[in-house]
Amino acid sequence: MKALVLDAESRTGSVKEVPTPEPAPNEVLIQVKAIALNPVDALYTAHPLGQSGRVLGSDFSGVVVALGPRVPSSSKLQVGSHVAGFLQGACSVNDRPGAFAEYLVCPWDLVWRINDLSFEEAAAISLCTLTAAQALFLRMGLPAPFSCQQPIQRAAELPRSIFINGASTSVALYAAQLVRSSPNPVTLIGSASPKHFSLLSGPPYKYDHLVDYRARAWSQQVLIVNNNLALDIGYDCISEGTTVLNTAKTLKRGARMAVVRSREGEAWRTSAEELGLEPSYGAVWEGLGEEVVYAGMTLPANPVARAFTVSFYAWLSEGGRMVPNCLRLMPGGLEKLVDDGFTLLGTGSMDDRKGRQRDEEWMRPVSGEKLVYRIS
C-alpha cells in the first residue's frame, strides 16, 4: 500500500510503498477514505521526534474491511462499517502507527461509527473533538453528556461561566459545541476575529458574547461583557506567548484553566505565580491508552484517559452530534500533502502560517477551516 512516511534526516515526508498491516485480535483493518490535517502532523515532520520510516498522520475516516477475531458483536462493527478515529503518527519518540496511508489498523473501541456524516466531514472530528472533551470534562470538570469518570463536585462548585480564547480554531469550535451539549448551562464568552462573530453567535456554538482578539486589553473586555464578573473556566485554544496570561486575567480565584500547548514545550513561559493558577495540559495521545515518549518527558499509559475515549466515541457512535468544522477539500492525495497541506500549516506558531501562501486558490491562508484530503 501507499503511505506518507517520515524522512527524519531531511525533515519531510514522502510517499512510499509499505506492507499493508494486519489487524490484531482486538483491531479492525480500515481502508482509509479521507484524512484531515492537524498542526502536530506538520510540526513533528519538520521537527521529528521519531525515526525515518514511520507512517505520518493522525485523523482518518474509512471503511472497515476486516475484523480481528476478538472484536465483539456488541461493537456493532462489521465489514463495510463507516468509521473514524485518530492515530499518533510520528508525534512521539516511541514507535506508533500513523493514519496517512491507504490502510490502517486500530483497536475496535477507539473508532466511532460516522452515521450520516461524509468521510471528509468525519475525518475532521476525532482528534480535535477529543482534545476539547478531555479538557472540558475530564480535566476541568464540566458535567459531560455521557457517562465517564469526572472530578467530584458539589452543586455549588459547578461552573456558571466559560471563556474560550481562539474561538474559531478547530479545537475551540468543537469545545463550544461540547459546552452546549453539557447538562450544566453556562454563559459562554469567546475571543475571535470579528469576521467569525456571525458564525460563532449562531448554532451549534451559541456564544453569548464575543470580543475581538486583536483589541488592546481584550481580557478586560471579557470581564465587561460578563457584568465585570470573573469567570469560572478558561480554555486557551491558542496558548502562545501572552495568550495564557491574558486568558488567566479573565478568571476568578480558584478557577480552572486548560491550555492546548505546554510551558515545557516553550510555547509560553508565564509562571504559575504570575498567572494565579497552574493551567492544566494533557496530550490527546493519552486517550489511546499507550505510553507516550517525548524528548525528555514520558507519559505513562493512562487507563482513565483511554476509558474516557471509549465512552466519548461510543457517545458519538450513538448519535452525539458534532457539526464538523468548515472544510477545505485539498486537491490531490498523499502525494500533495507535504507540498501543499504542510506548507499551509507551517511548523510552529499561528503567525508562522500567515507568511506561507502561494497563488493557487486552495493555498490561501487558513482561517477557521480544516484541511482534508481524499485518499480513495
Stockholm file with secondary structure:
# STOCKHOLM 1.0

chainA/1-376         MKALVLDAESRTGSVKEVPTPEPAPNEVLIQVKAIALNPVDALYTAHPLGQSGRVLGSDFSGVVVALGPRVPSSSKLQVGSHVAGFLQGACSVNDRPGAFAEYLVCPWDLVWRINDLSFEEAAAISLCTLTAAQALFLRMGLPAPFSCQQPIQRAAELPRSIFINGASTSVALYAAQLVRSSPNPVTLIGSASPKHFSLLSGPPYKYDHLVDYRARAWSQQVLIVNNNLALDIGYDCISEGTTVLNTAKTLKRGARMAVVRSREGEAWRTSAEELGLEPSYGAVWEGLGEEVVYAGMTLPANPVARAFTVSFYAWLSEGGRMVPNCLRLMPGGLEKLVDDGFTLLGTGSMDDRKGRQRDEEWMRPVSGEKLVYRIS
#=GR chainA/1-376 SS CEEEEEETTTTEEEEEECCCCCCCTTEEEEEEEEEECCHHHHHHHHTTCSCTTCBCCCEEEEEEEEECTTCCGGGCCCTTCEEEEECCTTSSSSCCCCSCBSEEEEEGGGCEECTTSCHHHHHTTHHHHHHHHIIIIIISCCCCSSCCCCCCCCGGGSCCEEEEESTTSHHHHHHHHHHHHSSSCCEEEEEECGGGHHHHHSTTTCCSEEEETTSTTHHHHHHHHTTTCCEEEEEESSCCTTHHHHHHTTEEEEEEEEESSCTTTTSCCCCHHHHTSCCBCCCGGGGGTSCEEETTEEECCCHHHHHHHHHHHHHHHTTCCCCCCEEEECSSSHHHIIIIIIHHHCSSSHHHHHTCCCSSGGGSCCSSEEEEEECC
#=GC SS_cons         CEEEEEETTTTEEEEEECCCCCCCTTEEEEEEEEEECCHHHHHHHHTTCSCTTCBCCCEEEEEEEEECTTCCGGGCCCTTCEEEEECCTTSSSSCCCCSCBSEEEEEGGGCEECTTSCHHHHHTTHHHHHHHHIIIIIISCCCCSSCCCCCCCCGGGSCCEEEEESTTSHHHHHHHHHHHHSSSCCEEEEEECGGGHHHHHSTTTCCSEEEETTSTTHHHHHHHHTTTCCEEEEEESSCCTTHHHHHHTTEEEEEEEEESSCTTTTSCCCCHHHHTSCCBCCCGGGGGTSCEEETTEEECCCHHHHHHHHHHHHHHHTTCCCCCCEEEECSSSHHHIIIIIIHHHCSSSHHHHHTCCCSSGGGSCCSSEEEEEECC
//
